[in-house]
């Protein structure tokens, strides 16, 4: 169980101030520049920002990211595949003591990094995470639903169970996350798989409510594209649950419906359970292959 952390209000820690790398996985998202601008204004400045980029990322975007903020030490590594492939491969490139994760569609207020890493630096946690707030007023029903779901995650689910903590606003002792590693066989729900294994390994976590970031609620346009995205996530979540032995517990959960679109998600879930179970059975015997960065 994860309880609110007192480090969020102090932010001073009690131990060694270690080096911090903030990693952002990106494909083609111009909001990346806003995320970097927010890192450039941090009270606790990151020692380095690592962009784990897709090989399909536009070179103009990456060039702007590495030149527009001269006070930030920004490095780029390009990986084939998706976000989880980039995150898996990037672990070998992090030499800093703490690895923090920010998404390209997030903006961090100036105290964010200081507050987020404080429990790790104090020696009281191996990983920590904070919530999100909408970066703008939702413009349609899908965006409103996304905001409500995130609010439910951070107000109801995360305080009760650490495995609900999304990776998008979290920090980890680099030695711990490198030992755990990411599983590229499980896309879209790699954070659940990672945190489930962290709990099984006895790693303590801290929920820092004050270490929040703004999250752009923009989603895929159109209900069909949104439904496909949510279905892919549910399939991946089923794969993680199958891998870690948690499917029966999840099937027994009763989620509060926060919006009419909750009905659509509930309708998709049985089909995703079947598809995810079959897919995990196919890939479970395949070896883990960690992607390596391609030449710039």
C-alpha positions in Angstrom: 0.0 0.0 0.0 1.2 3.5 -0.8 0.5 6.3 1.6 0.9 10.1 1.1 4.5 11.2 1.7 5.6 14.0 4.1 8.5 14.8 1.7 6.0 16.5 -0.6 5.6 19.5 1.7 9.2 19.9 2.7 11.1 18.8 -0.4 14.4 19.1 1.4 15.1 15.4 1.8 17.4 14.2 4.6 20.2 12.6 2.7 22.6 12.9 -0.2 21.5 15.0 -3.1 22.2 12.7 -6.0 22.4 13.3 -9.7 19.1 13.2 -11.6 18.3 12.3 -15.2 14.9 13.2 -16.5 13.8 10.9 -19.4 11.2 11.8 -21.9 10.1 9.2 -24.5 8.9 10.9 -27.6 7.9 10.1 -31.2 6.4 13.1 -32.9 5.0 15.6 -30.4 5.7 19.3 -30.6 4.5 19.7 -27.0 8.0 18.3 -26.1 9.3 21.8 -26.3 6.9 23.0 -23.7 8.0 20.1 -21.4 11.6 21.0 -21.9 10.9 24.7 -21.1 9.3 23.6 -17.8 12.4 21.6 -17.0 14.6 24.6 -17.8 12.7 26.5 -15.0 13.0 23.8 -12.3 14.2 24.8 -8.8 16.1 21.6 -8.7 17.7 21.4 -12.1 18.1 18.0 -13.7 21.7 17.1 -14.4 20.7 15.8 -17.8 17.6 15.3 -19.9 17.5 12.2 -22.0 15.2 12.0 -25.0 14.4 8.4 -25.8 13.2 9.1 -29.3 11.7 6.9 -32.0 13.7 6.5 -35.2 10.6 8.1 -36.8 10.9 11.3 -34.8 11.3 14.3 -37.0 14.9 15.5 -37.0 13.8 19.1 -36.9 12.0 18.5 -33.6 15.0 16.8 -32.0 17.3 19.5 -33.2 15.1 22.2 -31.7 15.0 20.2 -28.4 18.8 20.1 -28.2 19.5 23.7 -29.2 16.6 25.8 -27.9 17.5 25.4 -24.2 21.3 26.0 -23.8 21.1 25.7 -20.0 19.7 22.2 -20.2 22.0 19.3 -21.0 19.8 17.4 -23.5 21.0 14.2 -25.2 19.1 12.2 -27.7 19.0 8.4 -28.3 16.9 7.0 -31.2 15.3 3.6 -30.9 13.2 1.4 -33.3 9.8 0.3 -32.1 7.5 2.0 -29.6 7.7 3.8 -26.3 8.5 0.7 -24.2 11.3 -0.3 -26.5 12.9 3.2 -26.1 12.5 3.1 -22.4 14.0 -0.4 -22.2 17.0 0.5 -24.3 17.6 3.9 -22.6 18.2 2.3 -19.2 21.7 1.4 -20.2 22.4 5.0 -21.1 21.6 6.5 -17.7 24.6 7.0 -15.4 22.8 9.4 -12.9 21.7 8.1 -9.5 18.0 8.9 -10.0 15.9 8.5 -13.2 12.7 10.7 -13.4 10.1 10.3 -16.1 8.1 13.1 -17.7 5.9 12.7 -20.8 6.1 15.0 -23.8 2.5 16.2 -23.2 3.2 17.3 -19.6 4.5 20.6 -18.1 6.1 20.6 -14.7 5.9 23.5 -12.2 9.2 24.8 -10.8 9.1 22.8 -7.5 8.2 19.5 -9.3 11.6 17.7 -9.5 12.7 18.8 -6.0 9.6 17.4 -4.5 9.5 14.3 -6.5 13.0 13.0 -5.8 13.1 14.0 -2.1 11.8 10.6 -0.7 14.5 8.8 -2.8 17.3 11.1 -1.7 16.1 10.7 1.9 16.6 7.0 1.6 12.9 6.3 2.4 11.8 5.1 -1.0 13.2 3.5 -4.1 10.6 5.1 -6.3 8.1 8.0 -6.0 5.3 9.5 -8.1 3.0 12.4 -8.2 -0.4 13.2 -9.8 -1.5 15.2 -12.8 -3.8 18.1 -13.3 -5.4 19.1 -16.6 -3.3 21.6 -18.5 -6.3 23.2 -20.1 -10.1 22.9 -20.1 -11.2 19.6 -21.8 -12.6 20.4 -25.2 -14.9 17.3 -25.8 -16.4 14.3 -24.1 -13.3 12.1 -24.6 -11.0 14.7 -23.0 -13.5 15.2 -20.1 -13.5 11.4 -19.5 -9.7 11.3 -19.6 -9.5 14.0 -17.0 -12.0 12.2 -14.7 -10.2 8.9 -15.1 -6.9 10.4 -14.1 -8.5 12.1 -11.1 -9.9 8.8 -10.0 -6.5 7.1 -10.4 -4.7 9.6 -8.2 -7.4 10.3 -5.6 -8.7 6.7 -5.1 -6.5 4.0 -6.7 -2.9 5.1 -6.2 -3.2 5.8 -2.5 -4.5 2.2 -2.0 -2.2 0.3 -4.4 1.2 1.4 -5.8 0.8 -0.6 -9.0 -1.8 2.0 -10.2 0.9 4.7 -10.2 1.5 5.8 -13.9 5.1 6.1 -15.0 4.5 9.5 -16.6 5.3 11.4 -13.4 7.6 9.2 -11.3 11.2 8.9 -10.2 13.3 5.8 -9.5 16.6 4.9 -8.0 18.4 4.1 -11.2 20.0 1.0 -9.7 16.6 -0.3 -8.8 14.9 0.4 -12.2 17.9 -1.0 -14.1 17.7 -4.2 -12.1 14.0 -4.6 -12.7 14.1 -3.5 -16.4 11.2 -3.0 -18.8 9.6 -5.8 -20.7 9.3 -4.8 -24.3 6.8 -7.7 -24.8 4.2 -5.7 -22.9 3.5 -2.4 -24.7 1.2 0.4 -23.3 1.1 -1.1 -19.8 4.8 -1.3 -19.1 4.4 0.9 -16.0 2.0 -1.6 -14.4 4.3 -4.5 -15.1 7.3 -2.6 -13.7 5.6 -1.5 -10.5 4.1 -4.9 -9.8 7.5 -6.4 -9.9 8.9 -3.6 -7.8 6.3 -4.4 -5.1 7.1 -8.1 -5.4 10.8 -7.3 -4.8 9.9 -5.3 -1.6 10.9 -1.9 -3.0 9.2 0.9 -1.0 7.4 3.7 -2.8 6.1 7.1 -1.9 3.2 9.1 -3.3 4.1 12.8 -3.3 0.8 14.6 -3.8 2.4 18.0 -4.2 4.7 16.8 -7.0 2.0 17.3 -9.6 2.4 18.2 -13.3 0.0 19.7 -15.9 -1.1 17.0 -18.4 -2.6 18.0 -21.8 -5.9 16.0 -22.0 -5.8 15.8 -25.8 -6.6 12.3 -27.1 -7.0 10.6 -30.4 -9.7 12.3 -32.5 -12.9 10.4 -32.9 -14.6 7.8 -30.8 -13.5 4.8 -32.9 -9.8 5.8 -32.6 -10.2 6.4 -28.9 -11.9 3.0 -28.4 -9.1 1.3 -30.3 -6.5 3.0 -28.1 -8.3 2.0 -24.9 -8.7 -1.6 -26.2 -5.0 -1.8 -26.9 -4.2 -0.6 -23.4 -6.6 -3.2 -21.8 -5.0 -6.0 -23.8 -1.6 -4.9 -22.6 -2.9 -4.7 -19.0 -4.2 -8.2 -19.3 -0.8 -9.3 -20.4 0.8 -7.7 -17.4 -1.8 -9.3 -15.1 -1.2 -12.7 -16.6 2.5 -12.4 -16.3 2.4 -11.3 -12.7 -0.5 -13.5 -11.5 -3.0 -10.6 -10.8 -5.8 -11.3 -13.2 -8.2 -12.9 -10.7 -7.8 -9.9 -8.4 -8.5 -7.4 -11.2 -11.6 -9.4 -12.3 -13.0 -9.1 -8.8 -12.7 -5.3 -8.8 -15.7 -3.0 -9.1 -14.7 0.4 -10.6 -16.8 3.5 -10.1 -18.2 4.8 -13.4 -17.2 8.4 -13.7 -18.7 9.1 -17.2 -20.9 7.5 -19.8 -17.8 6.4 -21.7 -17.0 4.1 -18.7 -19.7 1.9 -20.2 -17.8 1.6 -23.4 -14.6 0.6 -21.6 -16.5 -2.0 -19.5 -17.9 -3.4 -22.7 -14.4 -3.7 -24.3 -12.9 -5.4 -21.2 -14.0 -9.0 -21.6 -12.8 -9.1 -25.2 -9.4 -7.5 -24.1 -9.0 -10.1 -21.4 -9.4 -12.9 -23.9 -7.1 -11.3 -26.5 -4.5 -10.3 -23.9 -4.4 -13.8 -22.4 -3.9 -15.4 -25.7 -1.2 -12.9 -26.7 0.7 -13.4 -23.5 0.6 -17.2 -24.0 2.2 -16.6 -27.4 5.0 -14.2 -26.3 5.7 -15.6 -22.8 8.2 -18.1 -24.1 10.0 -15.6 -26.3 13.3 -14.2 -24.9 13.6 -10.6 -23.8 15.4 -8.5 -26.4 16.5 -5.0 -25.2 16.7 -2.6 -28.2 19.9 -0.7 -28.7 20.1 2.9 -29.9 20.6 3.5 -33.6 23.2 6.0 -34.9 22.0 9.6 -34.8 
